[in-house]
């Protein structure tokens, strides 16, 4: 349908993945195969699903993949909150991530509605 790299929501999601990877590098080593892995997976699932959906031939299929990306945003939102509450993430860093997550969430919701029209 279109080049996913041209989509602002994909660009923002990609930057969020890079930020999550940077943040996770400071987590305790024992979290590498638990919370760190889940945070990274939820984060990269967002731009991956946007990219995969953009290659589908129908708007219905594209909207489906955007919804999967939206689910991953919600998952990431909780995982970031958990990381903060476990004191793995400073409040300031949490605020930055949470704001970015909420903006991407809003962008996806608007995009899904637009695609479905």
N, CA, C and O atoms as a MOPAC input file, in Angstrom:
PM7 MOZYME 1SCF
protein

 N      0.81800 1    -1.19200 1     0.00000 1
 C      0.00000 1     0.00000 1     0.00000 1
 C      0.86800 1     1.26500 1     0.00000 1
 O      0.69600 1     2.13300 1    -0.85500 1
 N      1.78400 1     1.36800 1     0.94200 1
 C      2.64500 1     2.54600 1     1.01800 1
 C      3.94100 1     2.18300 1     1.72600 1
 O      4.05100 1     1.13000 1     2.35400 1
 N      4.90600 1     3.06200 1     1.61600 1
 C      6.19700 1     2.84500 1     2.26300 1
 C      6.06800 1     3.19100 1     3.74800 1
 O      5.82400 1     4.34600 1     4.09900 1
 N      6.22800 1     2.21400 1     4.59900 1
 C      6.06700 1     2.43000 1     6.03900 1
 C      7.04200 1     3.46800 1     6.58200 1
 O      6.73500 1     4.14600 1     7.56200 1
 N      8.21100 1     3.60200 1     5.96400 1
 C      9.20700 1     4.55600 1     6.47100 1
 C      8.74900 1     6.00100 1     6.32200 1
 O      9.28300 1     6.89700 1     6.97400 1
 N      7.76100 1     6.22300 1     5.46500 1
 C      7.21700 1     7.57200 1     5.27600 1
 C      6.15500 1     7.91600 1     6.31900 1
 O      5.75600 1     9.07500 1     6.43200 1
 N      5.70100 1     6.94000 1     7.06900 1
 C      4.64800 1     7.16500 1     8.05700 1
 C      5.23500 1     7.73500 1     9.34600 1
 O      6.14000 1     7.14900 1     9.94100 1
 N      4.71600 1     8.87200 1     9.76500 1
 C      5.21700 1     9.52000 1    10.98400 1
 C      5.06600 1     8.61100 1    12.20000 1
 O      5.94000 1     8.58600 1    13.06700 1
 N      3.97800 1     7.87400 1    12.27000 1
 C      3.77300 1     6.98200 1    13.40900 1
 C      4.83500 1     5.88200 1    13.43100 1
 O      5.28600 1     5.49000 1    14.50700 1
 N      5.23900 1     5.38200 1    12.27600 1
 C      6.30600 1     4.38200 1    12.24600 1
 C      7.62700 1     5.01300 1    12.68500 1
 O      8.37700 1     4.40300 1    13.44800 1
 N      7.92100 1     6.22000 1    12.21700 1
 C      9.15900 1     6.91200 1    12.57900 1
 C      9.24600 1     7.12000 1    14.09000 1
 O     10.29300 1     6.90100 1    14.69800 1
 N      8.13200 1     7.54400 1    14.68600 1
 C      8.10400 1     7.76200 1    16.13900 1
 C      8.25300 1     6.43800 1    16.88400 1
 O      8.95500 1     6.36600 1    17.89300 1
 N      7.59100 1     5.38800 1    16.38600 1
 C      7.68000 1     4.07300 1    17.02400 1
 C      9.10500 1     3.52700 1    16.94300 1
 O      9.59800 1     2.92300 1    17.89600 1
 N      9.75900 1     3.74000 1    15.81200 1
 C     11.14500 1     3.28500 1    15.65000 1
 C     12.05600 1     3.99900 1    16.65700 1
 O     12.90900 1     3.36400 1    17.27800 1
 N     11.88000 1     5.29800 1    16.81800 1
 C     12.68500 1     6.04500 1    17.79300 1
 C     12.41300 1     5.55800 1    19.21500 1
 O     13.31600 1     5.51800 1    20.05100 1
 N     11.16800 1     5.19200 1    19.47800 1
 C     10.82400 1     4.66700 1    20.79800 1
 C     11.55300 1     3.34500 1    21.05700 1
 O     12.02300 1     3.11000 1    22.17000 1
 N     11.64900 1     2.49400 1    20.05600 1
 C     12.38400 1     1.23100 1    20.20800 1
 C     13.83500 1     1.52300 1    20.58800 1
 O     14.37800 1     0.90100 1    21.50100 1
 N     14.44800 1     2.45000 1    19.89900 1
 C     15.84300 1     2.79800 1    20.20000 1
 C     15.98400 1     3.30700 1    21.62300 1
 O     16.95600 1     2.99100 1    22.30900 1
 N     15.01700 1     4.09300 1    22.06500 1
 C     15.03600 1     4.62500 1    23.43000 1
 C     14.85800 1     3.49200 1    24.44900 1
 O     15.53000 1     3.47600 1    25.47900 1
 N     13.96800 1     2.56200 1    24.16800 1
 C     13.75900 1     1.42100 1    25.07300 1
 C     15.03500 1     0.59100 1    25.18500 1
 O     15.41700 1     0.18200 1    26.28100 1
 N     15.69400 1     0.34200 1    24.05400 1
 C     16.94800 1    -0.42000 1    24.10100 1
 C     17.99000 1     0.31100 1    24.94300 1
 O     18.72700 1    -0.31500 1    25.70600 1
 N     18.05200 1     1.62800 1    24.80600 1
 C     19.00900 1     2.42100 1    25.59200 1
 C     18.68400 1     2.32700 1    27.07900 1
 O     19.57900 1     2.11900 1    27.89800 1
 N     17.42200 1     2.47800 1    27.42700 1
 C     16.98700 1     2.43000 1    28.81900 1
 C     17.26200 1     1.06300 1    29.42600 1
 O     17.71500 1     0.96700 1    30.56700 1
 N     16.99400 1     0.01300 1    28.67500 1
 C     17.15700 1    -1.35900 1    29.18300 1
 C     18.61500 1    -1.70300 1    29.48400 1
 O     18.88700 1    -2.61000 1    30.27000 1
 N     19.53700 1    -0.99700 1    28.87600 1
 C     20.95100 1    -1.29300 1    29.12300 1
 C     21.34500 1    -0.99800 1    30.56900 1
 O     22.37000 1    -1.48800 1    31.04100 1
 N     20.54500 1    -0.20600 1    31.27000 1
 C     20.84000 1     0.11300 1    32.65900 1
 C     20.08200 1    -0.74000 1    33.66600 1
 O     20.19500 1    -0.51500 1    34.87100 1
 N     19.32200 1    -1.70300 1    33.20100 1
 C     18.54500 1    -2.56600 1    34.08900 1
 C     19.46000 1    -3.60900 1    34.73100 1
 O     20.53300 1    -3.89700 1    34.20100 1
 N     19.04500 1    -4.17700 1    35.86500 1
 C     19.83600 1    -5.24300 1    36.49400 1
 C     20.01200 1    -6.43400 1    35.54700 1
 O     19.11500 1    -6.75800 1    34.76900 1
 N     21.13700 1    -7.05700 1    35.62200 1
 C     21.48400 1    -8.17600 1    34.73700 1
 C     20.48500 1    -9.33100 1    34.84700 1
 O     20.19700 1   -10.00600 1    33.85800 1
 N     19.96400 1    -9.55200 1    36.04500 1
 C     19.03200 1   -10.66800 1    36.22400 1
 C     17.69600 1   -10.44700 1    35.51400 1
 O     16.88700 1   -11.37000 1    35.42300 1
 N     17.45800 1    -9.24100 1    35.01400 1
 C     16.22000 1    -8.95100 1    34.27900 1
 C     16.37600 1    -9.14400 1    32.77000 1
 O     15.41700 1    -8.95300 1    32.02300 1
 N     17.57000 1    -9.52000 1    32.31600 1
 C     17.81700 1    -9.66600 1    30.87400 1
 C     16.85600 1   -10.62900 1    30.19400 1
 O     16.44100 1   -10.38300 1    29.06100 1
 N     16.49800 1   -11.70700 1    30.85200 1
 C     15.63500 1   -12.70500 1    30.22500 1
 C     14.20100 1   -12.63000 1    30.72500 1
 O     13.40300 1   -13.53200 1    30.47200 1
 N     13.87900 1   -11.57400 1    31.42200 1
 C     12.52400 1   -11.40200 1    31.92400 1
 C     11.98300 1   -10.05800 1    31.43200 1
 O     11.50100 1    -9.94900 1    30.30500 1
 N     12.06500 1    -9.06100 1    32.27200 1
 C     11.47100 1    -7.76200 1    31.94800 1
 C     12.13700 1    -7.10100 1    30.74100 1
 O     11.44300 1    -6.53100 1    29.89900 1
 N     13.44700 1    -7.16200 1    30.64100 1
 C     14.15400 1    -6.53000 1    29.52000 1
 C     13.70200 1    -7.14400 1    28.19200 1
 O     13.40500 1    -6.42800 1    27.23700 1
 N     13.65400 1    -8.45000 1    28.14700 1
 C     13.23500 1    -9.13200 1    26.91200 1
 C     11.80000 1    -8.73500 1    26.53900 1
 O     11.50800 1    -8.48800 1    25.36900 1
 N     10.91900 1    -8.67600 1    27.52300 1
 C      9.51500 1    -8.34800 1    27.26500 1
 C      9.36000 1    -6.88800 1    26.83600 1
 O      8.56800 1    -6.58400 1    25.94400 1
 N     10.10500 1    -5.99400 1    27.46100 1
 C     10.07400 1    -4.57700 1    27.07000 1
 C     10.51200 1    -4.40100 1    25.62000 1
 O      9.85700 1    -3.71000 1    24.84000 1
 N     11.61900 1    -5.03000 1    25.27300 1
 C     12.13300 1    -4.90900 1    23.91100 1
 C     11.16600 1    -5.49800 1    22.89800 1
 O     10.91900 1    -4.90100 1    21.85000 1
 N     10.61600 1    -6.67000 1    23.20700 1
 C      9.69700 1    -7.33100 1    22.29100 1
 C      8.43900 1    -6.48700 1    22.06700 1
 O      7.99600 1    -6.32100 1    20.93000 1
 N      7.86900 1    -5.95800 1    23.14400 1
 C      6.68100 1    -5.11400 1    23.01700 1
 C      7.00100 1    -3.85700 1    22.21500 1
 O      6.19800 1    -3.42200 1    21.39000 1
 N      8.17400 1    -3.27600 1    22.45600 1
 C      8.55900 1    -2.04700 1    21.75300 1
 C      8.74000 1    -2.27900 1    20.26200 1
 O      8.17700 1    -1.53900 1    19.45500 1
 N      9.51900 1    -3.29600 1    19.87500 1
 C      9.75400 1    -3.46600 1    18.44300 1
 C      8.56900 1    -4.06300 1    17.71100 1
 O      8.50200 1    -4.01100 1    16.48200 1
 N      7.63600 1    -4.62900 1    18.45400 1
 C      6.41100 1    -5.13700 1    17.83500 1
 C      5.58900 1    -3.99800 1    17.21200 1
 O      4.86300 1    -4.21700 1    16.24300 1
 N      5.69900 1    -2.81700 1    17.75200 1
 C      4.91500 1    -1.67900 1    17.25200 1
 C      5.32800 1    -1.32100 1    15.81900 1
 O      4.48900 1    -1.39900 1    14.92100 1
 N      6.58700 1    -0.93200 1    15.56600 1
 C      6.94600 1    -0.59600 1    14.18600 1
 C      6.94200 1    -1.80700 1    13.25300 1
 O      6.71500 1    -1.65800 1    12.05200 1
 N      7.19200 1    -3.00700 1    13.79300 1
 C      7.16600 1    -4.20700 1    12.95600 1
 C      5.75700 1    -4.41500 1    12.38800 1
 O      5.60100 1    -4.69600 1    11.20000 1
 N      4.74900 1    -4.27900 1    13.22500 1
 C      3.38300 1    -4.48100 1    12.75300 1
 C      2.91300 1    -3.36300 1    11.83300 1
 O      2.13400 1    -3.60900 1    10.91200 1
 N      3.37000 1    -2.15000 1    12.06700 1
 C      3.05300 1    -1.05900 1    11.14000 1
 C      3.66800 1    -1.36700 1     9.78000 1
 O      3.01400 1    -1.21300 1     8.74900 1
 N      4.92300 1    -1.80200 1     9.77900 1
 C      5.61200 1    -2.13400 1     8.52600 1
 C      4.92100 1    -3.28600 1     7.80800 1
 O      4.67000 1    -3.21500 1     6.60500 1
 N      4.61500 1    -4.34200 1     8.54600 1
 C      3.97000 1    -5.49400 1     7.90600 1
 C      2.60100 1    -5.12900 1     7.35600 1
 O      2.24600 1    -5.53200 1     6.24800 1
 N      1.84500 1    -4.38300 1     8.11000 1
 C      0.50900 1    -3.98000 1     7.65200 1
 C      0.53300 1    -3.09700 1     6.42900 1
 O     -0.35000 1    -3.17600 1     5.57400 1
 N      1.55900 1    -2.24300 1     6.34600 1
 C      1.63900 1    -1.33600 1     5.19100 1
 C      1.88200 1    -2.09500 1     3.89200 1
 O      1.63300 1    -1.56900 1     2.80700 1
 N      2.36500 1    -3.32200 1     3.99900 1
 C      2.60600 1    -4.13300 1     2.81400 1
 C      1.40900 1    -4.97200 1     2.39900 1
 O      1.46000 1    -5.66800 1     1.38500 1
 N      0.34900 1    -4.91200 1     3.16200 1
 C     -0.85200 1    -5.67600 1     2.82800 1
 C     -1.63300 1    -4.97700 1     1.71700 1
 O     -1.51900 1    -3.76800 1     1.51900 1
 N     -2.40700 1    -5.74700 1     1.02000 1
 C     -3.09800 1    -5.22700 1    -0.16300 1
 C     -4.44000 1    -4.56700 1     0.14200 1
 O     -4.98500 1    -3.85700 1    -0.70300 1
 N     -4.97200 1    -4.79400 1     1.32900 1
 C     -6.26800 1    -4.18100 1     1.63400 1
 C     -6.16300 1    -3.28500 1     2.86500 1
 O     -5.31700 1    -3.48900 1     3.73500 1
 N     -7.03500 1    -2.29900 1     2.91300 1
 C     -7.08100 1    -1.40900 1     4.06900 1
 C     -7.51200 1    -2.16900 1     5.32200 1
 O     -7.05600 1    -1.87000 1     6.42600 1
 N     -8.38300 1    -3.14300 1     5.14500 1
 C     -8.83600 1    -3.95500 1     6.27600 1
 C     -7.66100 1    -4.68400 1     6.91200 1
 O     -7.53400 1    -4.71300 1     8.13600 1
 N     -6.80200 1    -5.27300 1     6.08700 1
 C     -5.61600 1    -5.96100 1     6.61500 1
 C     -4.66300 1    -4.98500 1     7.29000 1
 O     -4.11100 1    -5.27800 1     8.35100 1
 N     -4.47300 1    -3.82300 1     6.66800 1
 C     -3.59700 1    -2.80900 1     7.24800 1
 C     -4.11900 1    -2.39600 1     8.62300 1
 O     -3.35000 1    -2.31700 1     9.58000 1
 N     -5.42400 1    -2.13400 1     8.72400 1
 C     -6.02900 1    -1.73000 1     9.99600 1
 C     -5.84600 1    -2.81700 1    11.05400 1
 O     -5.63600 1    -2.51400 1    12.22900 1
 N     -5.92500 1    -4.07200 1    10.64300 1
 C     -5.72800 1    -5.19600 1    11.57100 1
 C     -4.32300 1    -5.14900 1    12.18200 1
 O     -4.16900 1    -5.30600 1    13.39300 1
 N     -3.31200 1    -4.93800 1    11.35900 1
 C     -1.93800 1    -4.87000 1    11.86600 1
 C     -1.70300 1    -3.62000 1    12.71200 1
 O     -0.92000 1    -3.64700 1    13.66200 1
 N     -2.38200 1    -2.53000 1    12.36600 1
 C     -2.28500 1    -1.32800 1    13.19500 1
 C     -2.89200 1    -1.58700 1    14.56700 1
 O     -2.40500 1    -1.06500 1    15.57000 1
 N     -3.94800 1    -2.38600 1    14.61800 1
 C     -4.54900 1    -2.73700 1    15.90900 1
 C     -3.61500 1    -3.60600 1    16.73400 1
 O     -3.54000 1    -3.45600 1    17.95300 1
 N     -2.91100 1    -4.50600 1    16.08300 1
 C     -1.92200 1    -5.31700 1    16.80400 1
 C     -0.83100 1    -4.40100 1    17.37400 1
 O     -0.40200 1    -4.57400 1    18.51400 1
 N     -0.39000 1    -3.43100 1    16.57400 1
 C      0.60200 1    -2.45500 1    17.04500 1
 C      0.06300 1    -1.68600 1    18.24900 1
 O      0.79400 1    -1.42400 1    19.20400 1
 N     -1.21100 1    -1.32900 1    18.19700 1
 C     -1.83300 1    -0.61200 1    19.31000 1
 C     -1.84100 1    -1.47500 1    20.57500 1
 O     -1.60100 1    -0.97300 1    21.67300 1
 N     -2.11400 1    -2.75400 1    20.42100 1
 C     -2.05100 1    -3.65900 1    21.56800 1
 C     -0.65500 1    -3.69300 1    22.16900 1
 O     -0.49700 1    -3.72200 1    23.39000 1
 N      0.35700 1    -3.69000 1    21.30800 1
 C      1.74200 1    -3.68200 1    21.78800 1
 C      2.07800 1    -2.37900 1    22.50400 1
 O      2.87000 1    -2.38000 1    23.44700 1
 N      1.49000 1    -1.27500 1    22.07200 1
 C      1.70700 1     0.00500 1    22.75600 1
 C      1.14800 1    -0.07100 1    24.17600 1
 O      1.77800 1     0.39200 1    25.12700 1
 N     -0.03500 1    -0.65600 1    24.30600 1
 C     -0.63000 1    -0.80600 1    25.63900 1
 C      0.22300 1    -1.71800 1    26.52300 1
 O      0.41700 1    -1.44200 1    27.70600 1
 N      0.72100 1    -2.78800 1    25.94800 1
 C      1.60000 1    -3.69500 1    26.68900 1
 C      2.85800 1    -2.96000 1    27.14800 1
 O      3.26600 1    -3.08500 1    28.30300 1
 N      3.46300 1    -2.20300 1    26.25600 1
 C      4.67600 1    -1.45300 1    26.58600 1
 C      4.39300 1    -0.41900 1    27.66800 1
 O      5.21600 1    -0.20200 1    28.55800 1
 N      3.24500 1     0.21000 1    27.58900 1
 C      2.87200 1     1.20700 1    28.59100 1
 C      2.89200 1     0.59300 1    29.99600 1
 O      3.42600 1     1.18300 1    30.93500 1
 N      2.30500 1    -0.59800 1    30.12300 1
 C      2.31600 1    -1.25800 1    31.43400 1
 C      3.73000 1    -1.66400 1    31.85200 1
 O      4.11700 1    -1.46900 1    33.00500 1
 N      4.49300 1    -2.22100 1    30.92900 1
 C      5.83600 1    -2.68300 1    31.26800 1
 C      6.73800 1    -1.53400 1    31.72600 1
 O      7.57000 1    -1.71300 1    32.61700 1
 N      6.57500 1    -0.37200 1    31.12600 1
 C      7.34600 1     0.81300 1    31.53500 1
 C      6.92000 1     1.23900 1    32.93900 1
 O      7.75900 1     1.60700 1    33.76100 1
 N      5.62000 1     1.18800 1    33.20900 1
 C      5.12900 1     1.49600 1    34.55700 1
 C      5.69900 1     0.51000 1    35.57600 1
 O      6.13500 1     0.90800 1    36.65600 1
 N      5.69500 1    -0.76000 1    35.23100 1
 C      6.25600 1    -1.77700 1    36.11000 1
 C      7.73800 1    -1.51700 1    36.37900 1
 O      8.19200 1    -1.60800 1    37.51900 1
 N      8.48400 1    -1.19500 1    35.33100 1
 C      9.91600 1    -0.90400 1    35.49600 1
 C     10.13000 1     0.27000 1    36.44300 1
 O     11.04800 1     0.25300 1    37.26300 1
 N      9.28500 1     1.28300 1    36.33200 1
 C      9.39200 1     2.42700 1    37.24300 1
 C      9.08300 1     2.00300 1    38.67400 1
 O      9.80600 1     2.35100 1    39.60800 1
 N      7.99900 1     1.24700 1    38.83400 1
 C      7.59600 1     0.83500 1    40.17800 1
 C      8.58900 1    -0.12200 1    40.82900 1
 O      8.64200 1    -0.21500 1    42.05500 1
 N      9.36900 1    -0.83000 1    40.02800 1
 C     10.43100 1    -1.69800 1    40.54600 1
 C     11.74200 1    -0.93600 1    40.75300 1
 O     12.76100 1    -1.51300 1    41.13200 1
 N     11.69300 1     0.36700 1    40.49500 1
 C     12.84400 1     1.26800 1    40.64400 1
 C     13.97100 1     0.96900 1    39.65600 1
 O     15.13500 1     1.26000 1    39.93400 1
 N     13.63200 1     0.39200 1    38.51300 1
 C     14.61400 1     0.18400 1    37.44700 1
 C     14.67700 1     1.39100 1    36.52500 1
 O     15.58300 1     1.51600 1    35.70200 1
 N     13.71200 1     2.26600 1    36.67400 1
 C     13.55800 1     3.40600 1    35.76700 1
 C     13.29400 1     4.65100 1    36.59700 1
 O     12.36700 1     4.67800 1    37.40700 1
 N     14.10500 1     5.67900 1    36.39800 1
 C     13.91300 1     6.93900 1    37.11900 1
 C     12.60000 1     7.59800 1    36.68800 1
 O     12.14900 1     7.42900 1    35.55600 1
 N     12.00300 1     8.34400 1    37.60400 1
 C     10.70500 1     8.98500 1    37.33300 1
 C     10.77900 1     9.88800 1    36.09600 1
 O      9.84400 1     9.92300 1    35.29600 1
 N     11.88200 1    10.61100 1    35.94100 1
 C     12.01800 1    11.52400 1    34.80300 1
 C     12.03200 1    10.74000 1    33.48100 1
 O     11.40500 1    11.13900 1    32.49900 1
 N     12.74800 1     9.64200 1    33.48300 1
 C     12.83300 1     8.78900 1    32.28600 1
 C     11.46700 1     8.16500 1    31.99000 1
 O     11.05100 1     8.05600 1    30.83700 1
 N     10.78300 1     7.76000 1    33.06300 1
 C      9.44100 1     7.21200 1    32.92300 1
 C      8.51700 1     8.22900 1    32.26700 1
 O      7.76800 1     7.89000 1    31.35000 1
 N      8.56600 1     9.46700 1    32.73100 1
 C      7.68900 1    10.51600 1    32.19200 1
 C      7.92000 1    10.71100 1    30.69400 1
 O      6.96600 1    10.85600 1    29.92900 1
 N      9.17800 1    10.71300 1    30.28000 1
 C      9.51200 1    10.87100 1    28.86100 1
 C      8.96500 1     9.70200 1    28.04900 1
 O      8.33600 1     9.90000 1    27.00900 1
 N      9.20500 1     8.49200 1    28.52700 1
 C      8.72100 1     7.30100 1    27.82000 1
 C      7.19900 1     7.26900 1    27.78300 1
 O      6.60200 1     6.98900 1    26.74300 1
 N      6.57900 1     7.55300 1    28.91400 1
 C      5.12300 1     7.51200 1    28.99100 1
 C      4.48100 1     8.52300 1    28.04200 1
 O      3.47600 1     8.22000 1    27.39900 1
 N      5.04800 1     9.70200 1    27.95400 1
 C      4.51200 1    10.71500 1    27.03800 1
 C      4.64100 1    10.24200 1    25.58700 1
 O      3.70000 1    10.37300 1    24.80400 1
 N      5.78100 1     9.70300 1    25.23700 1
 C      5.99600 1     9.21200 1    23.87500 1
 C      5.03200 1     8.05900 1    23.56100 1
 O      4.45500 1     7.99800 1    22.47500 1
 N      4.87300 1     7.16900 1    24.50500 1
 C      3.95300 1     6.04000 1    24.33500 1
 C      2.53300 1     6.54600 1    24.10100 1
 O      1.84400 1     6.06800 1    23.20100 1
 N      2.10000 1     7.50100 1    24.90000 1
 C      0.74000 1     8.03000 1    24.75600 1
 C      0.53300 1     8.76400 1    23.44100 1
 O     -0.55000 1     8.70500 1    22.85900 1
 N      1.55800 1     9.45000 1    22.97400 1
 C      1.44200 1    10.13300 1    21.68400 1
 C      1.35500 1     9.13100 1    20.53700 1
 O      0.57500 1     9.32100 1    19.60400 1
 N      2.14600 1     8.07600 1    20.60000 1
 C      2.09100 1     7.03000 1    19.56800 1
 C      0.74600 1     6.32300 1    19.62000 1
 O      0.16200 1     6.01400 1    18.58200 1
 N      0.26200 1     6.07000 1    20.81000 1
 C     -1.05000 1     5.44500 1    20.96900 1
 C     -2.12900 1     6.29700 1    20.29300 1
 O     -2.95500 1     5.77600 1    19.54500 1
 N     -2.11800 1     7.58700 1    20.55500 1
 C     -3.10400 1     8.48700 1    19.95000 1
 C     -2.97700 1     8.51000 1    18.42000 1
 O     -3.97600 1     8.51400 1    17.70200 1
 N     -1.73900 1     8.52400 1    17.94400 1
 C     -1.51800 1     8.52500 1    16.48800 1
 C     -2.07400 1     7.25000 1    15.85500 1
 O     -2.69600 1     7.30500 1    14.79400 1
 N     -1.85600 1     6.12300 1    16.49100 1
 C     -2.36200 1     4.85700 1    15.96000 1
 C     -3.87900 1     4.82300 1    15.94600 1
 O     -4.47600 1     4.34800 1    14.98000 1
 N     -4.50800 1     5.31400 1    16.98900 1
 C     -5.97100 1     5.33600 1    17.05300 1
 C     -6.54300 1     6.17500 1    15.91600 1
 O     -7.48100 1     5.75400 1    15.23900 1
 N     -5.98200 1     7.35600 1    15.70900 1
 C     -6.44200 1     8.22100 1    14.62000 1
 C     -6.20500 1     7.55800 1    13.26800 1
 O     -7.06100 1     7.61400 1    12.38500 1
 N     -5.05500 1     6.94000 1    13.11000 1
 C     -4.69400 1     6.29100 1    11.84300 1
 C     -5.64000 1     5.12000 1    11.55600 1
 O     -6.09200 1     4.94900 1    10.42400 1
 N     -5.93500 1     4.32100 1    12.57300 1
 C     -6.84300 1     3.18500 1    12.39700 1
 C     -8.21800 1     3.68100 1    11.95500 1
 O     -8.82200 1     3.12800 1    11.03600 1
 N     -8.70400 1     4.72400 1    12.61700 1
 C    -10.01500 1     5.28500 1    12.24500 1
 C     -9.99900 1     5.79200 1    10.79400 1
 O    -10.95600 1     5.59100 1    10.04600 1
 N     -8.91500 1     6.44000 1    10.41700 1
 C     -8.79300 1     6.96500 1     9.04600 1
 C     -8.77300 1     5.83100 1     8.01900 1
 O     -9.44500 1     5.91400 1     6.99200 1
 N     -8.01800 1     4.78900 1     8.28800 1
 C     -7.91300 1     3.65900 1     7.36900 1
 C     -9.27700 1     2.96600 1     7.20700 1
 O     -9.62900 1     2.53200 1     6.11000 1
 N    -10.02200 1     2.86900 1     8.27900 1
 C    -11.31200 1     2.17400 1     8.25400 1
 C    -12.42000 1     2.95800 1     7.56200 1
 O    -13.45600 1     2.38300 1     7.22800 1
 N    -12.23100 1     4.23500 1     7.34100 1
 C    -13.27600 1     5.04700 1     6.68000 1
 C    -13.37600 1     4.72500 1     5.21400 1
 O    -14.19700 1     5.31000 1     4.50800 1

